[in-house]
């Protein structure tokens, strides 16, 4: 049987472009874009040349493992010819193209800005060339230009894809401020992505699987109180919702600070404790079924407190208190 396996790079020999692409070919995207301006597009009021680059940082991208860079405060021109159609015009695709067979000169190298021309009279965006061998395109923008229309008035769709590292951040530690767009970070059970928020770059928490806990899984019991099976707590990213249902196992009580004092009826688990006190509302029901409105709060230490202003009457052993609220954890 013939030996068809291949390995590289070879010891003591130059690394070929084919082997390089075989190793790093999966890497395609804009890298290290800290403020969202990498490969920014400028449309002139006259002429047929757009300008691509950034005033604040190098524009760097990897296509099939090969890099292209436009230095900070410089731009690269690319011609977008005028359209001959006054209806739909023509939609072109601006890409970074890797072509090892045809882009063989050293300046600028195997990756360069390229226009994939569309069809006159059609708004369909032309398809980029993709594949593990041969030509590979990284789309940047789709631009639609009509007959007699200056480039400054053309319609543009931003298609820039960015890639970044994955950071593992300890619980309680800040998310890295130096991370570029496309980066992700895990902290505890949450995953964050570096994204554009308004006009700036910030961390955005990605949607986590919503989980619901019940009964004693949401809190430990307080003195003279038991957490009942009907209690519920929902975890959805940093958001928490709880309906805390407890029963009085101790002596009859009036939860007025001037009578029997506030009642600590349960204590939330550490993963669910709010950064500041959270107000709670609900009801208290005695063993005869008489129901009254109830108030409470969750303190940052996790204690669930029940209180009211009445100075008369005590709730008997076996009474039920249900308190609900919504809060967010520290970002």
N, C-alpha and C positions, 0 to 999 in steps of 0.2 A: 504494500500500500504506500502510495506517495505521501511524503510529509508536506502538508499544506499549511501548517501553523507558522505564524510569523511573530517575532518579538522585537521590541526596540524601546529606547534607543540602544545602539550597539556600542560596546565599550571601545573607546579610542577612535570612534568615527563620528563625523558630523551628523546631527539629527536632521533627517529629511523633512520636508514640509508635509509629505503624506503621513509620516509617523506622528509628527506633531499634531496634525488634525485628528488622527485616530485616537490620540490620547486626550486632547482638549476640545474636540469638536462639539461637545455638548454645551460648551460655554458660549452663549450668544445673548447679548443685552448691553445696555448702557450701564457703566460702572461708576461708583464713587460720585454720584450726583447729589451733592449736599443741599442744594437749594432749589432744584427743579428747573434750572436754566440750561443744563447741558444740552448741546445741539439745538439751542433755541433758533427759531425761524424768524427772519426779518424780511418783510415784503416791501419792495421799493414802490414809490408812486409812478415811476417811469422805468422803462427798460424791461428786459426779460430775465434778469439774474436775481435770484433770491440769495440771501446771505445766511449762513448757518454757523453758529458758535455761541460762546458765552462771554460776557464781560467780567464775570466774577470767579470763574474756575475753568480748568481744562475740561474740554468735552472729550470723554474717553469711552470707547465701546469695544467690546470683544465680539467678533463674528466668526463662529466656527473655530474658536481658539486663537484667532489672529486679531491683533489690536489696531485701532485707528484712533489718533488723537489730534484734536484741533486745539492749539494752545490758548490759554486764557487771553482775553482782550483781542483776539483775532477771529476772523470769519472766513469761511470757504464759500466761494460762489458756485452756484449751480443754475444752469439755464433751464427755464420753463417756457417753451415757445408759446407764442400767442395762439389762441384757438380760432378756427375758421367757422365755428358754429355759433350762431346767435341765440339758439334755443337752450339746450342743456349744456352747451360748451363741451369741455373735455376734462376728465378727471385723471390726473397723473399721480403716481406713487413715488415719493422720495424715500430712498432706501440707502443703507450702507451695504454694499455688495462685496462679497468675497468671491474672487474668480482667480484661482491659481494658474489657470491655463492662459488667460489673456492679460491679467494685470501682473506682468512679470518684471516691469522696471522698478528700480529701487525707490523712485520718488513719484507717487507717495507710497507704493507698496501694494500688497495683494488685496487690501480693503480700501474702498474709496466711496465717496458720495456718488449716487447714480439715480437717474430718472427712469422709471418704468412708465413709458407712455401709454395713455389710455386711448379710447376710440372716440373720434369726433362725433358729437351728438348723443353720447351715452354718459350717464352719471355713474356707471359701474366702475368701482375701483379695480384697477388691474391687479392680478394676483402676484405676490412676490414669489420668487423661486426658492424652494426649500428642499433640503435633502442632506444626507450625510456625506455625499461626495459631489464634486462639481460645483456649480454656482450656488451660493447661499445668500439670501437677502435678510437684512434686519430692517423692517419698516420704521420710518420716522414720522412721515406726514402724508396724508392724501390732500391734494390741492385741486380744486375745480375752478377753471378759468373759462370765461365766455368770450365771444367775438368782441373785440374792441375794449375789453375790460383790462384795466391796469392790474398788476399783481397785488397792489395794496387793497383792492376790492375783491380779490378772489376768496372763495370759501375754503377753509382749512380744517382738517380733522387731525388731532394730535394722536399718533399711534405709538409713541415712544414707550418701549418696554425696558424696565430697569431691573437689574439683579443685584443682590447683596448677600452678605454673610448672615448666618444665624448665630445670635448671641445667647448664651445661657447666663442669666443674671440671678444672683442670690435673692431670696426673699428680703424685702426691706431696702434693697439697694436701688439707686436711681437707674433708669434706662439710659444707655449711652447717648450723649448729646452729639457725638461726632459721627454717628452712623448715617450712611447715605440712604437716599430713597431706594426702596426695594429690599432693605434689610428687615429681618425679623428677630424678635427676641422672646424667649420664654422666661417667665418669672413665676415660680410656684406652679399653679395649674393654669395660668393665663398665658396667651400668646399675643404679641403685639407686632404691628408692622409700621414701618417708617413711611409716612404718606403726606400728601399736601393737604393742609387744613386751612381753608380760607386762602390767605396769601403767604403762609409760612409753612415750614416743614415741621411735623411733630409726630409723636407716637400715637397710634390709634389701636385700641384693643379690638382684636378679631372676635367674632361670635364664638362663644363656647357652647358646648352641649348643656342645655338646661337640665338641672337635676332637682328633684324634690325629695326632701327628707321628712320623716314623720316621727311622731312620738318622742321618745327619749333620745332619738338620734339627732334632734335639733338643739337640745339643751340638757343640762343637769338640773336636778330639782333644787329648790330653795328650802330653807328651814320651814317645816310644817306644811310643805307643799309637794305635790307630785305632778309631773308632766303627763298629760293624758294622751292616749293614742290618736285623738283627733288633731293634735298639734301638727302644723305643717310649716316648712321653710323651703323657699325656692332659691336656688343659686343659678344666676344667668350672667356669666362674666363677673363684673364688679357689682352688679345689681343684686339686692336681696329683698325678698318679701317674706313676711312671716305672719302667721296667725297662731299665736301662742296660747294654748289652752291648758290650764292647770286646775287642779282640785285641791281644796283645803283639807289637809289631813290632820292638822293640829286643832287647837282650841278656837272657839268663835272669835272673830276679829273685826274691828272697824279700822280700815286703813287710812285714818286721818292722822296727820302728824301730831295734832294736839290730843288725840285719844290713844290710839295704839301705835302710831307712827306708820311710815310707809312700809309696804311689804315687799321684800325681795322674794319673788315667786319662782324664779328660774334663772339660769345663767347660760348664755349662748356659748357655743364652742368658739375657740380662738379664731377659726377661719371666717367667722361671720360677724365679728364684733365691729361696730361702726367707729369711725374716727372721732365723732362728736355725738352727744346725746340725741336720740331720735324719739320724737313724740309718738305715743300709741293711743289708739281709741278702741273701744269695744264695749263689753257688757259684763256685769256680774250677776249671777243667778243663784238664789239660795235653794235649799233643798225642797222648798214648797213650790218652786217654779217662778217666784217673783223675780223679775229682771229689772235692773237699773243700769243706766249708762255708767261706763267706767273709763278712767284715764290711766295712762302710765307712760313709761319711757324705757329706752334701752340706753344704759350708760356705756362709755368706751371700754369699761372693764368687763362688759358682757352681761351685767346684772339687769334683769327685767324687773322693774319696780311698778307696783300697783298702788294707786292713791286716789282719794276723793276728799270732798270738803264736808261731807255730812258729819255731824257731831252726835247723832243718835243712831242706835241700832247696831247690831253686830251680825255678820254673816256666820251661819253655823258651820260646824264641821261637815264636809262633804259638798260644800258650795263650789260652783264653777266660776272661773274668771277667764275670759277670752279677750286678748288684746292683739291688734293688728297694726302693722306699719311697713313702710318701704324706705330703704336707704341704699347708699353706695359705699363701697370700701374705698380706701385711699387708692388713687391711681398710681 
